[in-house]
Amino acid sequence: MVRQSYYEDEMMIGLITNSHTLPHAKEIVAEIVDALPNITSIIQNVNSRPTNVIMGPITNVLYGEPVIHDSLLGNRFEISAQSFYQVNPVQTEKLYQLAIDRAGLTGNETVIDAYCGIGTISLAMARHAKEVYGVEVVSTAVEDAKKNAKLNGLTNTHFETNKAEYQMAEWQKQGLKPDVIVVDPPRKGLDATLIESAAAMAPKKIVYVSCNPSTLVRDIQRFAEVGYHVTEPIQPVDQFPQTPHIESVTLLERD
């Protein structure tokens, strides 16, 4: 696995193994460093499970730092090996700016960012909102989000480790009243319980960032059943040129 910063001259190389042992690790690291003298991080990730998930729970630093850095929309981010980070920064900035524009933030809003990852959308919106609450199931990503908020001097963000559908239900019970909910789910789309919890919170707007048109259509239909409808044209963003994949931003508002 290779990660390359776009705005900063940093690179991470990850070696994913199915056992804890890595024969000739010192020689491998030395060869990489010799070929790429500007390398920032070399890590070994151990994944012994027979699944389609690429990375496992254990990461060892073989050389340099455990993270690399990059910037998006004026915020600087620490990116660890297991944290999700969009692979096309140029289009990512357009995608996230579009989400901010659709949210119509004025500085007085409370925002929930479901599937917040390392806080890329959360921190971008925090500069335009009163408070931002983020939830992410990957604990290392949540730690990165907290570090990134501190790195950028943002004090109006709150991050929780949990499944998005569970945390949304918990926030609903606590009486949290968001003005905007942003969702950026994986390709499988939204859990039905998350849609129910989101609707029960009665936000003015729901901004849906999607990487899968088919599950987006399904979820739009589910939102319609609880009173939310598309109010502006769905805007596609070509995040992956020369592939059939497309991202999009959809604005839903209550009747």
CORBEL-V760989 format. One record per run of one state. SS is the DSSP state (@ for helix, = for strand, . for the rest). FROM is the first residue (numbers start at 1). TO is the last residue. If there is no record, write none. Layout:
BEGIN
ss->SS from->FROM to->TO
ss->SS from->FROM to->TO
END
This chain:
BEGIN
ss->. from->1 to->1
ss->= from->2 to->4
ss->. from->5 to->10
ss->= from->11 to->17
ss->. from->18 to->24
ss->@ from->25 to->35
ss->. from->36 to->40
ss->= from->41 to->46
ss->. from->47 to->57
ss->= from->58 to->64
ss->. from->65 to->66
ss->= from->67 to->72
ss->. from->73 to->74
ss->= from->75 to->80
ss->. from->81 to->88
ss->@ from->89 to->103
ss->. from->104 to->109
ss->= from->110 to->114
ss->. from->115 to->119
ss->@ from->120 to->126
ss->. from->127 to->130
ss->= from->131 to->136
ss->. from->137 to->138
ss->@ from->139 to->151
ss->. from->152 to->156
ss->= from->157 to->161
ss->. from->162 to->163
ss->@ from->164 to->174
ss->. from->175 to->179
ss->= from->180 to->183
ss->. from->184 to->191
ss->@ from->192 to->201
ss->. from->202 to->204
ss->= from->205 to->210
ss->. from->211 to->212
ss->@ from->213 to->225
ss->. from->226 to->227
ss->= from->228 to->230
ss->. from->231 to->234
ss->= from->235 to->237
ss->. from->238 to->246
ss->= from->247 to->254
ss->. from->255 to->255
END
